[in-house]
Each structure stands twice: as structure tokens, then as C-alpha cells.
Amino acid sequence: MAENIRQGQAPAEEENVNDLIRVRREKLKALQDAGQDPFTIRRYDVTHHSNEIRDGFEELEGKDVVIAGRLMSKRIMGKASFAHVQDLGGTIQVYTSRDTLGEESYAEFKKDDVGDIVGVKGEVFRTKTGEISVRASEFVLLSKSLQPLPEKFHGLTNVDQRYRQRYVDLITNPDSRDVFVKRSKIIRAIRNFLDGQGFLEVETPILVTNAGGAAARPFETHHNALDEDFKLRISLELYLKRLIVGGLERVYEIGRVFRNEGIDTRHNPEFTLMELYQAYTDYHGMMDLTENMYRTVAKEVLGTTTITYNGVEMDLSKPFSRITMVDAVKQYSGVDWNEIHTLEEARAAAKEHKVEFEERHTKGDILNLFFETFVEEHLVQPTFIMDHPVEISPLTKRKPENPDYVERFEFFMNGWEMANAYSELNDPIDQRARFAAQDAMAAQGDEEAQHTDEDFLNAMEIGMPPTGGIGYGIDRMCMLLTDSAAIRDVLLFPTMKTVKE
């Protein structure tokens, strides 16, 4: 552990850190020998956090409070000293003196190290310089820190180390701590919104025999007791639709899904997905719900419907743009897909515009490649891209007026796909044919193709009502609302390659 914290330090610096660790262990042993082992303390009854003291100063001035947290600084000035204690609400100054603590307790306080966990009881007051503080009448060591905080506790600057040692990052980087507090608020706001709309939160299996509902390569594992191979889910869709069949008309789940794919600033193999399904509505209903939910969550968490990401403002107060994929491709590439009728024409257009494709790709696949190449980066303001080709949408209802396309949309902001929604296919005969097409793609080497799910087809044959469904990338939503550059910045413990010692 000590080696991890010191990674990249010069030999002299490392030797100095080792000396500090040795001194801290000696202090701990001295306490234990004196019968004052801090690790035997069971509880410390806290009454306030630092932010509550600051916000409620007028009411709390002159009254006693009890706080606990990490000692972040000490300034010894003879018979009186100042310290700063950090808790979940931030940092607050503590004034200590020999007169208020007593000679023995004050001497013990002076031995405490930055990084120690301490408890403080005392009176709330304002110093001569105007800083809200606690005048300590009790200062207790609750847990001994045996390693010094990095870089004189000004924060981890090594990004890789921040991700690997998130616990240190949270201690030393207030901005990082704020991101994860906001993430919690975002998820709570989503739940409150959906609960208010009559949705039920449910849980579905993570270990599945058929990982369907998305185009992705799954992770595989083996269940010893059953002696059967399983996969980690790549989506929440097919089990939630089973619940719609069962009569639970509005359901949602917020859960981890796993996709055996690359890692970059917007992708992590393990991420948080929210999917919801609502009977008796369609993809237009999902658009309306998405607009309302994004506005509500932003207003509740940020206090505004204007999001600023990397200096770019995105306005959630205006109606979100709605445009078909065909019209968007025509607008940004100049190619009118309504005039392309065959696979050969699609391939010719791709070659002309230097869009790379594979032999197995259909006309609809190539349209989607045009969209990814020419359109996505321009979709900064909230935009619904509607009506995708049927070949890339195996679980979606066809458009009655044009069965080559389906009632599907992807929601984009900042050039990122933020959500994916359908008027859900509820025709079991059509669904079986779509699964068969996916099986054929898998046989041709497509590792992301879906496979026929007989139990899901059985559920559909029981009878599934008209349904609208949508999946939201919660991590990307958190990135936007916290102005975070990478998905790892909003995941407490992102997937990392193991470092060999």
C-alpha cells in the first residue's frame, strides 16, 4: 500500500515518507502501550456537520456542537493552536488551547498528525478575522492515520492514481467529492421523478444465459453449482419487457450492465444503465418523458436548466429538436437516403464519401455509418434522432408507412448518445424473424449480434401491450451535469488494468 502512494517519487522523497510512516507507527504503539489505543473506540455521537454549522451560525453561535472528521491542518502557537477538520460537509476551523482542553489533552492534541480521524466537542464562535470556528472543549483521536496524505494534502494530480486510490482522491480533492455527491443527487432526482409518474422500480438478473437487448459483446462466466455457463447482462431490456407482459404497466431499473468492449473517455466495461418501459405509449411518449425528466433533474441538482460543459452551454428549457436519421444524414453529408434503393447503391455512396464498411453490412448499417461519420459531432443541443433502419433495430416496431424503418430515437447532447428508445416490438412472429436475422449475423462473425431468446418469445406470445421503452446512460448524464471530462471521473471505482508490483 505504501509503495502505491509513493509511486513515481524520487528515492530521497520515498525515504522521507518511510520515516514519516515509522514515526506514526511509533506514536500508535506509544498510545497502545499507555492504554489509549484509538482503534478500540466504538462510536462518537456527532451532532453537526461543518456546512450545517456555517449555514446555521446565527442560531448556533455560543452553543456546543459535536463534529468528527479528518484532521487536515495544524498550526501550533504555544498555549493555543488552530486546526482544520474535514467532514462530508466540508472543512471547519477548530480552536484549541491548554486552558479549554486541559494540559494533558492539549499535549495529546499536539501529537496528532494530519490525516488522523478526530472528534471535537465545543462552542461555535467567530474569530477576530471573521472565520466561523469551534472552540474545542474536547479533542479526541478516533483513528490513527499511519500514512501521510500525498503532496502535502493538496490533492492527487496523477490521474491514474486518483482512479486507483479514490479514497485518497476524495480526501484531498474537494471537486472530486462534489462530483460524487452530485451523482447521488442525480440518481435520487431520477427516482423521485419516475416514482411521481407512477413507475415501479424493480430488479432483474445480472447473470443470464442469453445476453440480449443490445448490440454488445458480453462477459462470460461459469456457475459451479449449476455447472452451466452464464453471461453478465449487457442490457436490462428483455426482463423488463417480461414484466410489462405480466401487467406491471410502468417499470424501471437503475443497474450495472457489462459490455466486453474498449475503454475510453465515454466507455467503461461496467457502467450504470437505466431502462424504463411504459405500456400503452410509443416513442413519442418517451420523447416527452425524456424532455421533462432532464429538465427536472437539472433544475433540482444544478438549480438551472442551462448546462455548461467544457465551456459550451446547452439549453434544456427549449423544446428538444426532433429530426429523422435520413434528414440528418442529408443535412450534414448531402446524401439523400430516400434516393438510395439498393445495397449496391449504398456501398457506392459509402465509397464515394470514404465511409468504411464491411462486407456483412446491410443498407441500413451503412446509413448508420453515415450518421456516425457526418452527423453525431454536430448534435450539441438536445436532439432526438428518429426513425432508424430496421436492420439495426431488432426489437423495434416498424413504421407503418415505411417498413424499412422503425419507430426508434436516439437522444443526443454534446455530440454524445445519451439515450436510446423504441416503440417496442410486440409482434412475436416478427420478433422471431428479427432474432433469426441476428442469429445469421452472429454466424457470419458479428460478436455483438443478439441471439434468439425462446423464453422472451414465449412471453410475447402470451401477449404484450403496445409499449414505449428507453435506456439512459446514467454515467454520461452525470458527466454532463458535473462538467466531467471522462467517464472515469464519475465512476467511484472505474475498471483499471492491474498494476504488477
N, C-alpha and C positions, 0 to 999 in steps of 0.2 A: 504493500500500500504506500509506504513512504517513498519507494522508488517511483511510483506512478506520479505522485505530486511533484517530485523533483525532476521529472523527465525534461531534458534539454538544458539543465543548469550546468554551469561550469564547475569543475572539481572543487574550487575554493568555496563557492556558494553552497555546494552539496555538503561539504564538511561542516560549514556553519549551521546548516539546517540540522545535521545529525547532532551537533552539540545542543541545539535548542530542544530537540526531542529528548535527549538524555537528561537535560535539566528538568523538563516537565515530568518525566517518569520518576526522577528523584523526589520532586515535590509531592507527587502522588504517594510514593512509598512513605514519605515522612508523615503525611496525613493519615495514612492507614495505620502506621505504627503508633500514632497518637490517638487511635480510635476514632478518627474523623473521616472515614472513607466516604467520599461523596456518592459512590455508586450504591451505597446502601439506602440512600434516601428514596422513599417510595412515592411521595407526592408533594406538591406545593400548590396551595389553593390560590390561583390567580383571580383577581377581581376586574382588571382592566388591561387593555392593550394600549400601546403608545398612541395610536391615532385617536382612540377614544378619550385619552387624557388631553390631547391637543384640541380636539374638536369640542370637548365639553369643559374647557378650562374654567370658564366663568362659574360654572356650577361646582366644579371640583376643587377650586382654589382653597387651600387651607385644610383639605380633607385628606385622610390617609387612603392610599391605594396599594395594591399588591401586584407587581408585574414580574415576569420571568422572561428570559431570553439569552441571547449570546452577547458576551462582553466584546465590544468592537473597538474600544479605545480606553486608555487610562492616562490621566495627567496628574501625577503626584506632586503636591505642593506643600510638603511638611505635614502640618496638623490637619489639613483639609485637601481634598482631591476631587477631581471630576472624572466621570466615566460616561460612556455611551453604551446603552443596552439595546439590542435589536430584537424585535419580535415580529410576528406576522403583520402587524400594523405599521411597521417602520422602525425608526430609531428615536430614542428619547434620552436626554441627558440626566445623569444621576449625580447628585452632590453628596459626597461622603466626608465625614470629619471624625476625629477622635472623640469629640465631645458628644456627638449624637450616637455613634456606634459603640463607643467604649474602646478602651485601649487595646484589648485583646482582639476584638473583632476587626478593628481598624488595621491592626498589624496583619491579620489574615487576609484582609482585602488587598493589601499592598502586594501580597504574594501571588494573587490571582493573575492568570495570563489572558491575553487577548485570545478569544476563541472559546474560553470557558463558558459553560451554561450557568447562569446565576439567577437567584431570586432576590427581589428587592421589595421591602415594605417601607413606605414613607409618605411624607406630606407633599402635596402638589403646591408648587410655588413658581414664581417667575424671577429669574436672576436680574441683577442690575443691568445686564446687557439685553434683557428682554426675552431670554430663552426660557420656554416652559420646561420645567425640570421637576425631579422628585428628590426631596431631601431625605436621604436614607436613614431610617432608624434600625433597619435590619438589612444585612447584605450576606446572602448565603450561597456558597458554592454547591451547585446541584449536580454538576457533571464536569469532570476534568477533560479538557481537550489535550490530547497527547501529541498532536501535530500542529505546527504553526499554519495559519492561513497563508495562501500564496501571495507573493508580490506585495507584501505589507498590506494585505487585505484590501487592495484597491480593485480587485476583480481579476478573474481569469481572462487573459487576452488570447490565449491559444484556443482556437475554435474547437479543434478536435478534443482537447482536454475538457472544455466546457461540456461537451456532449457526453463524454465518458464519465465525468465526475460531476453530474448535475447537482449533487448535494452541495458541492463547494461553489458551483456557479450560482445557486440560489442564495447562498450566504453572502457572496461578495458582489453580485451584480443585481442591484435593485430593479433594473429594467427587465431582466430575465424573470425575476419573481413576479413582476407586474403582468408579464405576458401570460403566465400560467394562472394567475388569479383571474385575469380576463377570460381565459379559455374556460375556466369553470363557470363563470357568469354567462358566457355564450351558450354553453350546453344547458344550463339551468333555464335561460330565457327561451331556448328552443322548446324544452319540455313544457314550460308554462304556456307557451303559445299553442302547442298542439293539444295539450290537455284541455285548454279552453275551447278548442274546436271539436271536442268530443272524441279525440283519438285515444286508444288504449296502448300503453307501452307494453311490449311483450319481449320474450327472449326465445331465440331459436338456436338449433345446434351449430356448434363450431366444427365438430368432427362429422364429416359427411362421406357417403360412399360415392356421390356424384356431385362434383363441384360445378354447379351451373349458375346461370343468372348474369354472367358477364363474359367478355372475351379476355381471358387471362389464363396464365399457366399456374396451376395450383402447387402448393407444397404437399408432399405425401408422407404418411407415417404408417405405423403398424400397431394395431391393438392386440396386445398379447393374450388377454383373457378370451377374446373372441376369435383370435387367430385370423384376423381379417385386415386387409389394407384399407386405410381411410385417407381422406384428403382434408386439409383445412379449407374452410369455406372461402370463396372469392367474392361472394355476394350474399345478400340476405333475402333475395327476391322470392325464390321458389317456395320457401317455407311460409313466408308472409302471405303469399297468394293462397296457400292451402288454408290459412286462417280466414281469408275472405270467403272461400268456398264454405267454410264451417259457420259462417254467419257473423263473424266479428267484422262489422262493416267498415271500421276505421282503425287501422293498426299501424304502429311504427316501432322501430327498434334502432337504438344507437349502440353500435357494437364494433368490435375489431374484426377486420377481414384481412386475408393474407394472400398476396399475389407474388409469385416467384419471378420477379422482374427486376429491372435495373434500379439503381439508386441515383437520384439527382435532386435538385433543389425543390422539386414538386412531387417526388415519388419516394415512398418508403415501403418496403415489402409488407410491413404490418401497419395498418392505418385505421382510422375511425370513419366508418360509413354510417349514415342514417338513411334508412329507406322507410317510406310510408306508402300505404295503399288505402284508397277510399272507394268504396262501392258506389255505383250509380253516378259516376262523373267520368270525365275524359281528360285528355292532356291540356285542354283549355282551362279546366278547373285546377290542374296542377300549376299552370302559369299564374293564375290568380293567387293561389295559396303561397307560391314562392315569393311573389312581389310583397305580399302582406307580411310574410314571415321575416324576410330580410330587413324590411323597414322597421318592424317591431323590435327585432334583436339589436340592430344597430342603435336605435333610439334608446333602448334600455341599457345597453352596455357602454355606448360611447356618448350618449346624450345628444346625438345628431344623426341625421340621415345622409350626411356627406362623409364619405370615406376618403382618406388621403393615404395613398400607398406609393412609396418611393417618390413623393412629390407630385403625384398625379391624383387629381380629385375625381371621384366617381359619385354621381348624384343618384341616390335611391328614392328621392321624393317624386321624381317624374315617372310617368308610365314607362315600363321597360320596352325597348324596341322588340319587334317581332318580325322576322324575315325568314323565308324558306331557304333551305340549303342551296337549291338551284339558283334562286335570285342572288344570294350572297356570292356564289361562285361566279356568276355572270358579272356582278358589280366589280369584283376585285381581280378577276382573271381575264374577263372579256369573252369567256367561253359560255355559250348558251346550251345547257344540257338538254333543253327541250328539242334541240335540233340534232342531238346525237341519239341514234336509234339502235345501234348495234354495238357489240363488244369490239368489233374491228374499228369502228369509228372512235370509240372511247380510247382505245390503245393509240390510235393515230394522233388524237388530241394530246394525249399524255406525252408522247414522243416529241411532238411539236413544242410543247411548253416545258420540256425537261422535267416531267414528273415521273419519278421512278416507280415501277410496279413489277409485280411478279406474275409468272405465267398463270397461277391459280386465281388471280384476281378477276372478279366479275366487273361488269359495267358499273354497278353500284359501288363496289370497292374503289374503283378509280375515281368516281365522283367524290368520295370521301377523301381520297388522297389530294385531289384538287383543293378541297376545302381546307385541309390541314396545311397545305403549302401556301395558299394565297390569301386565306380569309382570317384564320384564328387570331393572328397578331393584331388585327385591326379592331377586334371586339373588346374595347376597353370599357365603355359604358355598358350598363346592364342590358343584355341582349339575349333573346330567345331565338335559336336557330331551329327551324321547324322542318318537318316532313323529309325524313331521311329515306334513302333507298332501302328496299325490303331486304336486300342481301345482307346488310349489316345490322338488321334489327329482327332477330328470330323470335322475339317474344311480344311483338307489337302488332296492333290491328292495322290492316291495310286501309288506305284512303279509298272510300267507295268510288270516287270519280277517277282515280288513277291508281290501280292496284300495284304498280311498280314502286310506289312509295307508301310510307306508313305514317301513322299519327304519333310522331315522336318529336321531342325537342331536347336540345342541349342548352343549358343556361351558361352564358359566358360573362365574365368580368375580367378586366385587366389582361385580356388575351388568354385567360385560363378557362377550361371547362370546370364549372362549379357544380353542375347537377345534370342529371340525365333522366328524362321522363317519357312515359308512354300512355297512350290509350291501350290498356293491356289486352293482349290477345286472349280471348276466352272461348275460341272455337277449337275443340280438342282435335278435330280432324286436320285442320290447317296446322295446328301446333305440331302434330306428329310428322307432317310433311316437312315443316321447318327444321325439326330435330334431325330428320333423315338427311337433309341438306348439310347440316352441321357435322353429322357423322361422316359424310363423304369428304368434307373439308379436312376433318381430322385424319382420315385415311390418306389424304394427299400430303400430310405432314404439318398441318396447321395445329400447333400445340396449344393455341388459345381457343380453338373451336369448342363449342359445347357438345354434350352427348345426350342421347335420348334418356329421359327420366320417366320411367314407366309409372312410378307412384304418383308423380305430378300429373301425368296424363290421366291417370285414374281419377284423381281429384277433379280435374277439369271435366271429365265425363259425368261426374256426379252433378255438375252444374255450377258455373262461376258467373256471377253477375257482371254487367258492364263495370269496369273499374279503371280508375286513374292511379298511376303509381309513379314514384320518383325516388331517386337516390342522390343524396348530397354528400360531397366530400367535406367532412367537418374540419379536417386539418387545413385545407385551403381556405375555408371560410375564416378560420382563426388567423391564418397568415394575413389575410386582407384586413381584418378588423384590428389587428395588433401591429400592422406595418412591419411584419417579419419577413426577412429576405429568403429564408429557406424553411422547408417543412420540418427540418430537424430543430429549428428554433421554437416550434410549437409542440414538439413531442418531448415529454419529460425524459424518456429513455429510448432514443432512436436506435435502429438497427446499426451496429458497428462491427467492423471486422476485428476479430480478436487480436490483441497485441501480444506477441510472444516475448516473454521476458528474456 
